[in-house]
Amino acid sequence: MSDTTAPLCLLFDSDGTLVDSEPLLARAMAETFPDFGLPFTPEQYMEEFRGVRFLDIVLELEQRFGALDDARRDVMEDRLRDNMAARMKAELTPVPGIPEALAALSGHPKAVASNGPLAKIRLAMATSGLAPHFGDNLYSAYELQVWKPDPGLYLAAAEGMGAEPENCVVIDDAAVGVEAGLKAGMQVIHINHFPDEEHTPEGAIAITHASELVTAIERLNLERRGHGRSVAATE
């Protein structure tokens, strides 16, 4: 049975939700992939592949432009990871409004659940200054071998946090993460950075800026305690 008196457990995506890393990743991919025969532009990442597992991006490009052998693919990934780490150390910042929102939500247990490698999540939290909000509550698809839109990543994070799915809120900016949260039976807040281009699925709550996050969480608290209308219905 759901405990409506316990604070909601907040499960955050990393790239594009907590940290403004996606433009950096788009440029790193565009700088790395063409050297391996895979034409790519930063715009492609933002338009086609935001939040998608690295291997799935590469396999799709290989279908279009020619397959790489495993050794060549590994070299490309290592070069990309080094490129991205350097960019993060030099340029990474939190998504605007996120530091203030996390401070205001200090009473809630929080975790990060990302499709990225654990080392990248740790680096993102450290370089952005957000690490104190999450501690070691970091869940990587690479460690668990399950990638969004599969709900398993968010379900594993909930289990690790000792929270039932119905007491969890997923906060994600990418379609694959929103889908994963909904499949997991969790409340989902979609930070839709591109409301003119992207649709928020039915059942998720749409906001366009992290400054709206605290209000959305407060409304969910009211709803679960029976004091408000359906949040999704008011959007």
VEXFI-156372 format. One line per 5 residues: number of its first residue (from 1); their letters; for each residue x, y, z of N, C-alpha, C. Coordinates in pm, whole numbers, plus 50000, padded with zeros to 5 digits. Layout:
<pts>
NUM = a = X:Y:Z:X:Y:Z:X:Y:Z ~ ...
</pts>
This chain:
<pts>
1 = msdtt = 50084:49881:50000:50000:50000:50000:50088:50125:50000 ~ 50049:50225:49922:50127:50346:49911:50117:50428:50039 ~ 50230:50477:50088:50234:50560:50208:50228:50707:50166 ~ 50110:50767:50180:50093:50904:50135:50154:51005:50230 ~ 50207:50959:50344:50273:51052:50435:50423:51062:50409
6 = aplcl = 50479:50964:50339:50622:50966:50309:50650:51066:50196 ~ 50763:51135:50202:50797:51225:50092:50809:51150:49960 ~ 50765:51210:49854:50783:51150:49723:50932:51133:49694 ~ 50968:51021:49635:51105:50995:49593:51123:51048:49451 ~ 51221:51134:49432:51239:51202:49304:51354:51137:49228
11 = lfdsd = 51325:51087:49108:51422:51019:49023:51449:51105:48901 ~ 51568:51160:48894:51605:51255:48790:51689:51189:48681 ~ 51657:51221:48557:51750:51200:48447:51866:51298:48467 ~ 51977:51275:48398:52092:51365:48409:52101:51460:48291 ~ 52137:51408:48173:52163:51493:48057:52037:51565:48010
16 = gtlvd = 52043:51697:48011:51930:51777:47965:51826:51803:48071 ~ 51831:51729:48181:51737:51747:48291:51805:51819:48407 ~ 51917:51764:48453:51994:51827:48561:52106:51913:48508 ~ 52173:51865:48404:52289:51937:48352:52271:51964:48202 ~ 52326:52077:48160:52309:52120:48021:52418:52058:47934
21 = sepll = 52419:51926:47929:52526:51852:47862:52494:51815:47718 ~ 52368:51819:47680:52333:51767:47548:52398:51846:47433 ~ 52405:51980:47438:52478:52048:47331:52625:52009:47327 ~ 52685:51983:47444:52825:51939:47447:52838:51802:47383 ~ 52747:51710:47415:52752:51576:47357:52727:51580:47207
26 = arama = 52635:51664:47165:52607:51677:47021:52732:51719:46945 ~ 52805:51817:47002:52927:51863:46935:53038:51758:46942 ~ 53047:51687:47054:53149:51583:47066:53125:51472:46964 ~ 52999:51432:46946:52967:51329:46847:52999:51378:46706 ~ 52961:51502:46677:52984:51557:46543:53133:51570:46513
31 = etfpd = 53213:51587:46617:53357:51597:46600:53423:51460:46586 ~ 53363:51357:46646:53425:51225:46653:53379:51131:46542 ~ 53249:51120:46520:53195:51018:46430:53247:51026:46286 ~ 53256:51146:46225:53298:51149:46084:53436:51088:46058 ~ 53525:51092:46158:53657:51031:46140:53648:50879:46125
36 = fglpf = 53533:50823:46159:53512:50679:46149:53411:50645:46039 ~ 53390:50739:45947:53304:50713:45832:53156:50728:45860 ~ 53120:50796:45970:52979:50813:46006:52948:50962:46009 ~ 52902:51018:45898:52868:51161:45896:52766:51195:46004 ~ 52787:51309:46071:52699:51344:46183:52711:51493:46210
41 = tpeqy = 52598:51554:46249:52597:51695:46285:52536:51711:46424 ~ 52569:51820:46493:52507:51844:46624:52354:51848:46616 ~ 52303:51903:46507:52157:51911:46491:52093:51773:46486 ~ 52163:51676:46430:52109:51540:46424:52084:51483:46563 ~ 52181:51505:46651:52162:51453:46787:52039:51516:46851
46 = meefr = 52028:51648:46843:51918:51717:46910:51784:51682:46848 ~ 51781:51656:46718:51654:51629:46649:51614:51481:46650 ~ 51713:51391:46649:51681:51248:46633:51713:51161:46754 ~ 51816:51197:46830:51875:51099:46919:51886:51143:47066 ~ 51818:51247:47106:51832:51294:47244:51791:51185:47344
51 = gvrfl = 51882:51153:47436:51854:51056:47539:51868:50911:47498 ~ 51898:50887:47371:51905:50749:47320:52040:50687:47357 ~ 52039:50557:47384:52161:50485:47417:52266:50503:47308 ~ 52393:50520:47350:52501:50544:47257:52508:50435:47149 ~ 52503:50308:47191:52515:50199:47094:52403:50203:46992
56 = divle = 52282:50237:47034:52170:50244:46939:52192:50354:46836 ~ 52250:50467:46879:52282:50573:46784:52383:50523:46682 ~ 52489:50460:46730:52595:50412:46641:52541:50307:46544 ~ 52462:50214:46592:52409:50110:46504:52318:50169:46397 ~ 52240:50270:46433:52156:50336:46333:52242:50404:46228
61 = leqrf = 52348:50471:46270:52437:50537:46173:52508:50434:46087 ~ 52546:50321:46145:52612:50216:46067:52518:50160:45960 ~ 52389:50151:45992:52293:50105:45891:52291:50201:45773 ~ 52309:50328:45799:52303:50429:45693:52433:50441:45613 ~ 52546:50423:45684:52673:50459:45620:52776:50347:45616
66 = galdd = 52748:50233:45677:52843:50123:45672:52886:50079:45810 ~ 52899:49947:45827:52927:49890:45959:53073:49906:45998 ~ 53096:49922:46130:53229:49919:46187:53250:49785:46256 ~ 53375:49738:46261:53398:49618:46341:53404:49658:46488 ~ 53403:49558:46576:53394:49588:46720:53512:49669:46769
71 = arrdv = 53631:49637:46720:53751:49708:46766:53745:49855:46726 ~ 53704:49880:46603:53695:50019:46554:53587:50094:46631 ~ 53477:50029:46660:53369:50091:46736:53415:50127:46877 ~ 53494:50038:46937:53544:50064:47072:53639:50184:47073 ~ 53724:50193:46972:53815:50308:46962:53736:50437:46949
76 = medrl = 53631:50434:46867:53548:50553:46848:53481:50594:46979 ~ 53429:50495:47052:53362:50528:47178:53461:50585:47279 ~ 53580:50528:47288:53681:50580:47381:53716:50725:47346 ~ 53731:50751:47217:53765:50887:47176:53651:50984:47209 ~ 53528:50940:47185:53412:51023:47218:53405:51051:47368
81 = rdnma = 53424:50949:47451:53416:50966:47596:53523:51064:47644 ~ 53644:51054:47589:53751:51147:47628:53716:51289:47586 ~ 53665:51303:47465:53624:51434:47414:53516:51495:47503 ~ 53417:51413:47538:53305:51461:47619:53350:51497:47760 ~ 53436:51417:47819:53484:51446:47954:53557:51579:47957
86 = armka = 53639:51606:47856:53711:51734:47851:53614:51851:47838 ~ 53512:51835:47756:53413:51941:47740:53336:51964:47871 ~ 53300:51856:47939:53226:51870:48063:53307:51943:48168 ~ 53434:51907:48181:53520:51973:48281:53535:52122:48252 ~ 53534:52158:48124:53557:52297:48087:53429:52380:48078
91 = eltpv = 53316:52315:48043:53199:52394:48004:53068:52358:48074 ~ 53059:52246:48143:52930:52198:48190:52870:52288:48298 ~ 52742:52316:48285:52667:52393:48385:52535:52322:48415 ~ 52475:52351:48532:52342:52295:48557:52239:52355:48461 ~ 52132:52282:48437:52018:52338:48365:51965:52456:48446
96 = pgipe = 51937:52569:48384:51887:52685:48459:51766:52651:48545 ~ 51771:52694:48670:51662:52670:48764:51676:52544:48846 ~ 51762:52452:48804:51775:52325:48875:51839:52342:49014 ~ 51947:52418:49031:52002:52430:49167:51901:52483:49267 ~ 51824:52582:49227:51723:52639:49316:51613:52539:49347
101 = alaal = 51572:52463:49245:51466:52364:49265:51513:52253:49359 ~ 51634:52205:49341:51686:52099:49428:51697:52147:49572 ~ 51739:52270:49591:51746:52324:49727:51609:52331:49791 ~ 51509:52373:49714:51373:52384:49766:51311:52247:49795 ~ 51361:52144:49728:51308:52008:49744:51397:51923:49835
106 = sghpk = 51467:51987:49926:51565:51917:50009:51503:51809:50097 ~ 51374:51817:50124:51309:51718:50208:51274:51589:50138 ~ 51299:51582:50009:51266:51462:49931:51390:51379:49906 ~ 51381:51245:49918:51492:51160:49872:51506:51172:49721 ~ 51630:51171:49674:51656:51195:49532:51761:51099:49479
111 = avasn = 51746:51063:49352:51845:50982:49283:51855:51028:49138 ~ 51967:50993:49077:51986:51014:48934:51981:50878:48866 ~ 51904:50869:48758:51896:50746:48679:51918:50784:48533 ~ 52031:50744:48478:52074:50792:48346:52111:50678:48254 ~ 52090:50699:48125:52135:50604:48023:52286:50609:48004
116 = gplak = 52354:50704:48067:52497:50719:48050:52578:50632:48144 ~ 52709:50620:48119:52798:50544:48209:52808:50610:48346 ~ 52838:50531:48447:52846:50583:48583:52954:50690:48596 ~ 53067:50671:48531:53174:50772:48539:53127:50906:48485 ~ 53048:50903:48380:52996:51027:48323:52897:51094:48418
121 = irlam = 52811:51014:48483:52715:51070:48579:52791:51136:48694 ~ 52890:51067:48748:52968:51121:48859:53037:51252:48819 ~ 53094:51253:48700:53163:51373:48652:53063:51488:48635 ~ 52945:51457:48580:52843:51560:48561:52800:51621:48693 ~ 52778:51537:48794:52735:51588:48924:52847:51670:48989
126 = atsgl = 52971:51625:48977:53083:51695:49040:53109:51830:48974 ~ 53115:51832:48842:53151:51955:48772:53039:52058:48775 ~ 52915:52013:48790:52802:52106:48794:52772:52156:48935 ~ 52833:52095:49036:52807:52132:49174:52682:52070:49232 ~ 52621:51972:49164:52496:51912:49210:52517:51786:49294
131 = aphfg = 52641:51739:49305:52667:51612:49373:52611:51605:49515 ~ 52618:51712:49596:52567:51701:49734:52418:51666:49743 ~ 52341:51694:49640:52199:51665:49643:52170:51515:49626 ~ 52266:51440:49572:52240:51300:49536:52332:51200:49605 ~ 52448:51243:49649:52541:51149:49712:52572:51033:49619
136 = dnlys = 52559:50912:49671:52586:50792:49591:52461:50734:49527 ~ 52352:50807:49529:52227:50757:49470:52228:50781:49318 ~ 52319:50714:49252:52340:50729:49108:52321:50593:49042 ~ 52232:50587:48944:52198:50461:48879:52224:50474:48729 ~ 52312:50388:48681:52354:50392:48541:52301:50272:48464
141 = ayelq = 52250:50298:48346:52204:50189:48259:52316:50092:48227 ~ 52439:50143:48220:52553:50057:48188:52581:49959:48301 ~ 52561:50003:48425:52582:49914:48540:52471:49810:48549 ~ 52349:49851:48520:52232:49764:48534:52198:49688:48407 ~ 52260:49730:48293:52236:49667:48164:52088:49674:48124
146 = vwkpd = 52028:49789:48147:51892:49815:48102:51881:49964:48071 ~ 51835:49995:47950:51834:50132:47902:51692:50182:47879 ~ 51668:50308:47913:51541:50370:47876:51526:50361:47724 ~ 51407:50336:47672:51274:50346:47734:51227:50223:47813 ~ 51313:50123:47830:51277:50013:47920:51257:50071:48061
151 = pglyl = 51151:50034:48130:51127:50090:48263:51220:50036:48370 ~ 51301:49935:48336:51383:49869:48436:51480:49959:48508 ~ 51533:50062:48440:51628:50151:48504:51562:50229:48617 ~ 51445:50286:48590:51376:50361:48694:51323:50268:48804 ~ 51281:50149:48768:51237:50053:48870:51353:50012:48961
156 = aaaeg = 51470:49992:48904:51586:49957:48985:51625:50073:49077 ~ 51615:50195:49027:51645:50311:49111:51547:50320:49227 ~ 51419:50298:49200:51319:50301:49307:51349:50195:49412 ~ 51381:50075:49366:51412:49966:49459:51534:50002:49543 ~ 51635:50057:49478:51755:50096:49551:51729:50204:49654
161 = mgaep = 51631:50288:49627:51596:50396:49719:51495:50351:49825 ~ 51449:50226:49815:51352:50175:49911:51214:50237:49895 ~ 51179:50273:49771:51051:50340:49744:50966:50257:49650 ~ 50835:50255:49673:50743:50191:49581:50728:50278:49457 ~ 50706:50218:49339:50692:50298:49217:50588:50408:49227
166 = encvv = 50474:50378:49295:50368:50480:49303:50407:50597:49391 ~ 50516:50583:49469:50565:50693:49552:50684:50765:49488 ~ 50708:50735:49360:50821:50795:49288:50772:50892:49181 ~ 50853:50994:49159:50829:51089:49049:50953:51090:48961 ~ 50935:51060:48835:51041:51069:48735:51043:51210:48679
171 = iddaa = 51161:51270:48674:51178:51401:48610:51275:51381:48495 ~ 51229:51399:48372:51308:51367:48254:51271:51461:48141 ~ 51370:51493:48058:51343:51585:47946:51328:51513:47813 ~ 51365:51386:47806:51369:51315:47678:51253:51217:47666 ~ 51209:51196:47543:51095:51108:47517:51119:50967:47571
176 = vgvea = 51242:50915:47558:51269:50779:47603:51255:50768:47755 ~ 51292:50875:47827:51281:50873:47971:51138:50888:48020 ~ 51063:50974:47953:50921:50990:47987:50849:50857:47968 ~ 50876:50791:47856:50815:50661:47829:50852:50560:47935 ~ 50979:50557:47975:51025:50463:48077:50953:50486:48210
181 = glkag = 50939:50613:48249:50873:50644:48375:50727:50604:48376 ~ 50658:50630:48265:50517:50592:48256:50501:50440:48260 ~ 50588:50368:48189:50582:50222:48190:50610:50166:48330 ~ 50689:50239:48408:50724:50194:48543:50611:50217:48642 ~ 50504:50284:48599:50392:50311:48688:50418:50425:48783
186 = mqvih = 50506:50517:48743:50542:50630:48827:50477:50758:48775 ~ 50467:50857:48861:50433:50990:48815:50550:51042:48733 ~ 50523:51116:48628:50629:51164:48540:50611:51313:48514 ~ 50717:51387:48537:50721:51529:48500:50816:51542:48381 ~ 50763:51589:48271:50841:51606:48148:50885:51752:48141
191 = inhfp = 51016:51775:48156:51069:51910:48132:51085:51924:47981 ~ 50986:51983:47919:50981:51992:47773:51049:52121:47730 ~ 51175:52108:47691:51251:52226:47648:51209:52276:47511 ~ 51136:52194:47436:51100:52229:47299:50949:52211:47279 ~ 50867:52286:47352:50721:52262:47349:50658:52283:47213
196 = deeht = 50722:52361:47125:50667:52381:46991:50697:52264:46899 ~ 50788:52177:46940:50830:52067:46855:50802:51930:46916 ~ 50796:51921:47048:50782:51792:47114:50651:51785:47191 ~ 50591:51666:47189:50463:51643:47256:50488:51570:47388 ~ 50418:51612:47491:50422:51541:47619:50314:51433:47618
201 = pegai = 50352:51307:47638:50253:51199:47631:50145:51213:47738 ~ 50030:51156:47707:49920:51153:47804:49966:51080:47929 ~ 49932:51135:48044:49971:51077:48170:50090:51142:48234 ~ 50168:51216:48156:50282:51290:48210:50244:51437:48228 ~ 50314:51504:48315:50292:51645:48344:50396:51725:48269
206 = aitha = 50353:51822:48192:50445:51904:48113:50480:52033:48185 ~ 50610:52059:48196:50658:52191:48235:50764:52229:48133 ~ 50793:52357:48123:50890:52401:48023:51017:52458:48085 ~ 51021:52470:48216:51139:52527:48283:51149:52466:48422 ~ 51271:52445:48468:51291:52385:48600:51234:52470:48712
211 = selvt = 51213:52599:48687:51154:52685:48790:51011:52643:48823 ~ 50948:52563:48737:50812:52514:48761:50809:52383:48837 ~ 50925:52326:48864:50931:52191:48919:50876:52183:49061 ~ 50912:52277:49146:50867:52272:49286:50715:52276:49293 ~ 50654:52363:49215:50507:52373:49215:50445:52242:49167
216 = aierl = 50503:52180:49065:50450:52053:49014:50458:51944:49120 ~ 50568:51939:49194:50582:51838:49300:50482:51865:49412 ~ 50464:51990:49448:50367:52024:49552:50226:51983:49512 ~ 50193:52001:49386:50060:51961:49338:50043:51810:49342 ~ 50149:51738:49311:50141:51592:49321:50120:51548:49465
221 = nlerr = 50186:51615:49557:50166:51583:49698:50021:51604:49739 ~ 49962:51714:49694:49822:51742:49726:49732:51634:49667 ~ 49759:51596:49543:49674:51497:49475:49678:51363:49547 ~ 49798:51317:49584:49809:51185:49645:49745:51181:49784 ~ 49728:51298:49844:49664:51304:49975:49515:51337:49964
226 = ghgrs = 49466:51341:49839:49323:51356:49819:49272:51497:49829 ~ 49362:51595:49813:49319:51734:49829:49311:51810:49698 ~ 49329:51741:49587:49327:51815:49462:49274:51732:49347 ~ 49246:51799:49236:49206:51729:49116:49326:51660:49055 ~ 49300:51574:48957:49410:51510:48886:49503:51615:48827
231 = vaate = 49632:51603:48858:49729:51700:48807:49731:51700:48656 ~ 49734:51579:48596:49740:51572:48449:49620:51641:48388 ~ 49504:51634:48454:49384:51693:48398:49387:51844:48400 ~ 49478:51902:48483:49482:52048:48492:49584:52108:48397 ~ 49660:52022:48332:49764:52074:48242:49703:52119:48109
</pts>
